[in-house]
Amino acid sequence: MERDENFVEQVVKMLVDHPDDVKVDRTVDEMGVLITLSVHPEDMGMVIGREGSTAKALRTLLRVVGARNNARVNLKINEPEGSERPQRENNQPAESSEKKTLDQVVGDIQI
């Protein structure tokens, strides 16, 4: 097992509730190294993190590991079978949530 693959596997197994379901696959092509990660559906939130922060940190650390080995390393996280991720809603602001000025907000505060 290569260092980058082993690194991802060890870190992710420490984060999740189902470490036996962590699967890491490594492929090499002309673009570099691709690490593909699969986890238990219940563990996706732990791997992704709030607003993707954990996944972003893991990718950053992988770039460092890759740089030490003169390789470009990317991480792909597979969405598990049976995932019930809700569809993203349109980010258009609702008509009732118009932006208010500071004076309007202060005026709304009741003392």
C-alpha atoms as a printed R data frame, in Angstrom:
    type eleno elety resid chain resno       x      y       z
1   ATOM     1    CA   MET     A     1   0.000  0.000   0.000
2   ATOM     2    CA   GLU     A     2   1.368  3.393  -0.990
3   ATOM     3    CA   ARG     A     3   1.903  6.151   1.586
4   ATOM     4    CA   ASP     A     4  -0.887  8.379   0.277
5   ATOM     5    CA   GLU     A     5  -3.406  5.535   0.217
6   ATOM     6    CA   ASN     A     6  -2.392  4.391   3.699
7   ATOM     7    CA   PHE     A     7  -2.585  7.972   4.999
8   ATOM     8    CA   VAL     A     8  -6.172  8.456   3.787
9   ATOM     9    CA   GLU     A     9  -7.265  5.090   5.136
10  ATOM    10    CA   GLN     A    10  -5.797  5.662   8.598
11  ATOM    11    CA   VAL     A    11  -7.130  9.212   8.979
12  ATOM    12    CA   VAL     A    12 -10.636  8.371   7.757
13  ATOM    13    CA   LYS     A    13 -10.863  5.257   9.946
14  ATOM    14    CA   MET     A    14 -10.175  7.472  12.972
15  ATOM    15    CA   LEU     A    15 -13.000  9.844  11.987
16  ATOM    16    CA   VAL     A    16 -15.853  7.444  11.237
17  ATOM    17    CA   ASP     A    17 -18.172  5.230  13.285
18  ATOM    18    CA   HIS     A    18 -17.857  2.289  10.844
19  ATOM    19    CA   PRO     A    19 -14.099  1.917  10.200
20  ATOM    20    CA   ASP     A    20 -14.514 -1.563   8.706
21  ATOM    21    CA   ASP     A    21 -16.543 -0.036   5.839
22  ATOM    22    CA   VAL     A    22 -13.760  2.345   4.765
23  ATOM    23    CA   LYS     A    23 -12.472  1.386   1.319
24  ATOM    24    CA   VAL     A    24  -9.606  3.197  -0.403
25  ATOM    25    CA   ASP     A    25  -8.620  2.624  -4.022
26  ATOM    26    CA   ARG     A    26  -5.558  4.122  -5.713
27  ATOM    27    CA   THR     A    27  -5.131  4.607  -9.455
28  ATOM    28    CA   VAL     A    28  -2.316  6.285 -11.360
29  ATOM    29    CA   ASP     A    29  -2.589  7.860 -14.807
30  ATOM    30    CA   GLU     A    30  -1.020 10.715 -16.770
31  ATOM    31    CA   MET     A    31  -2.864 13.254 -14.581
32  ATOM    32    CA   GLY     A    32  -1.367 11.891 -11.358
33  ATOM    33    CA   VAL     A    33  -2.680  9.782  -8.506
34  ATOM    34    CA   LEU     A    34  -6.389  9.450  -7.768
35  ATOM    35    CA   ILE     A    35  -7.426  8.187  -4.347
36  ATOM    36    CA   THR     A    36 -11.059  7.045  -4.319
37  ATOM    37    CA   LEU     A    37 -12.694  6.823  -0.902
38  ATOM    38    CA   SER     A    38 -15.860  4.901  -0.044
39  ATOM    39    CA   VAL     A    39 -17.442  4.952   3.419
40  ATOM    40    CA   HIS     A    40 -20.610  3.788   5.166
41  ATOM    41    CA   PRO     A    41 -23.608  6.058   4.327
42  ATOM    42    CA   GLU     A    42 -23.935  7.156   7.968
43  ATOM    43    CA   ASP     A    43 -20.303  8.327   7.971
44  ATOM    44    CA   MET     A    44 -20.500 10.688   4.991
45  ATOM    45    CA   GLY     A    45 -21.168 13.696   7.208
46  ATOM    46    CA   MET     A    46 -18.064 13.007   9.264
47  ATOM    47    CA   VAL     A    47 -15.887 12.669   6.164
48  ATOM    48    CA   ILE     A    48 -17.261 15.758   4.413
49  ATOM    49    CA   GLY     A    49 -17.524 17.952   7.514
50  ATOM    50    CA   ARG     A    50 -19.413 21.173   7.977
51  ATOM    51    CA   GLU     A    51 -19.461 23.003   4.635
52  ATOM    52    CA   GLY     A    52 -16.883 20.519   3.322
53  ATOM    53    CA   SER     A    53 -14.189 21.565   5.783
54  ATOM    54    CA   THR     A    54 -13.002 18.050   6.675
55  ATOM    55    CA   ALA     A    55 -12.815 16.930   3.044
56  ATOM    56    CA   LYS     A    56 -10.975 20.130   2.122
57  ATOM    57    CA   ALA     A    57  -8.446 19.612   4.938
58  ATOM    58    CA   LEU     A    58  -7.927 15.996   3.907
59  ATOM    59    CA   ARG     A    59  -7.305 17.061   0.299
60  ATOM    60    CA   THR     A    60  -4.823 19.708   1.450
61  ATOM    61    CA   LEU     A    61  -2.901 17.174   3.526
62  ATOM    62    CA   LEU     A    62  -2.922 14.762   0.590
63  ATOM    63    CA   ARG     A    63  -1.328 17.419  -1.613
64  ATOM    64    CA   VAL     A    64   1.467 17.741   0.950
65  ATOM    65    CA   VAL     A    65   1.971 13.971   1.045
66  ATOM    66    CA   GLY     A    66   2.003 13.929  -2.754
67  ATOM    67    CA   ALA     A    67   4.456 16.820  -2.977
68  ATOM    68    CA   ARG     A    68   6.892 14.947  -0.738
69  ATOM    69    CA   ASN     A    69   6.729 12.057  -3.205
70  ATOM    70    CA   ASN     A    70   6.778 14.247  -6.344
71  ATOM    71    CA   ALA     A    71   3.232 13.235  -7.267
72  ATOM    72    CA   ARG     A    72  -0.040 15.067  -7.841
73  ATOM    73    CA   VAL     A    73  -2.627 13.430  -5.581
74  ATOM    74    CA   ASN     A    74  -6.387 14.016  -5.807
75  ATOM    75    CA   LEU     A    75  -9.173 12.660  -3.605
76  ATOM    76    CA   LYS     A    76 -12.581 11.535  -4.835
77  ATOM    77    CA   ILE     A    77 -15.238 10.671  -2.262
78  ATOM    78    CA   ASN     A    78 -17.843  8.246  -3.585
79  ATOM    79    CA   GLU     A    79 -21.415  8.836  -2.550
80  ATOM    80    CA   PRO     A    80 -22.517  5.546  -0.967
81  ATOM    81    CA   GLU     A    81 -25.406  3.432  -2.207
82  ATOM    82    CA   GLY     A    82 -28.623  4.293  -0.422
83  ATOM    83    CA   SER     A    83 -27.543  7.825   0.383
84  ATOM    84    CA   GLU     A    84 -30.515  9.987   1.248
85  ATOM    85    CA   ARG     A    85 -28.905 13.369   0.745
86  ATOM    86    CA   PRO     A    86 -31.631 15.968   0.248
87  ATOM    87    CA   GLN     A    87 -31.664 17.893  -2.992
88  ATOM    88    CA   ARG     A    88 -30.249 21.398  -2.737
89  ATOM    89    CA   GLU     A    89 -32.849 24.093  -2.837
90  ATOM    90    CA   ASN     A    90 -32.576 27.078  -5.096
91  ATOM    91    CA   ASN     A    91 -30.533 29.746  -3.331
92  ATOM    92    CA   GLN     A    92 -32.754 32.596  -4.505
93  ATOM    93    CA   PRO     A    93 -33.692 34.856  -1.596
94  ATOM    94    CA   ALA     A    94 -37.334 34.727  -0.601
95  ATOM    95    CA   GLU     A    95 -39.362 37.860  -1.105
96  ATOM    96    CA   SER     A    96 -40.028 38.124   2.626
97  ATOM    97    CA   SER     A    97 -36.299 38.003   3.453
98  ATOM    98    CA   GLU     A    98 -35.372 41.329   1.911
99  ATOM    99    CA   LYS     A    99 -32.124 42.833   3.121
100 ATOM   100    CA   LYS     A   100 -32.553 45.515   5.739
101 ATOM   101    CA   THR     A   101 -30.372 48.474   6.491
102 ATOM   102    CA   LEU     A   102 -28.718 48.783   9.884
103 ATOM   103    CA   ASP     A   103 -31.167 51.551  10.810
104 ATOM   104    CA   GLN     A   104 -34.121 49.277   9.991
105 ATOM   105    CA   VAL     A   105 -32.726 46.445  12.097
106 ATOM   106    CA   VAL     A   106 -32.069 48.770  15.025
107 ATOM   107    CA   GLY     A   107 -35.567 50.216  14.630
108 ATOM   108    CA   ASP     A   108 -37.045 46.687  14.853
109 ATOM   109    CA   ILE     A   109 -35.402 46.043  18.237
110 ATOM   110    CA   GLN     A   110 -37.847 46.460  21.073
111 ATOM   111    CA   ILE     A   111 -36.486 47.691  24.390
